[in-house]
Amino acid sequence: MIKIILVALVLYMIVNLFMAMRVMMRNDPKNGPMSKYIGRRVLTSAVIVIIILVAISTGLITPNPRPY
């Protein structure tokens, strides 16, 4: 379930990236500023990192063992 949530958040982050690119290319003031979409992307990245850290610390997911 955690992995599905993480994949959905990554997809949401990618969608916001392309929406920011579209606003940047069109330069249309009615769509809102590009920083809105970039801010959502940064916030989503922070949420993803926090979820991964909490999931590792609680044991829901396990990291790969050390290669050495």
Buried (B, 14 or more C-beta within 10 A) or exposed (E): EEEEEBEEBEEBBEBBBEBBEEBEEEEEEEEEEBEBBBEBBEEBEEBBEEBBEEBEEEEEEEEEEEEE
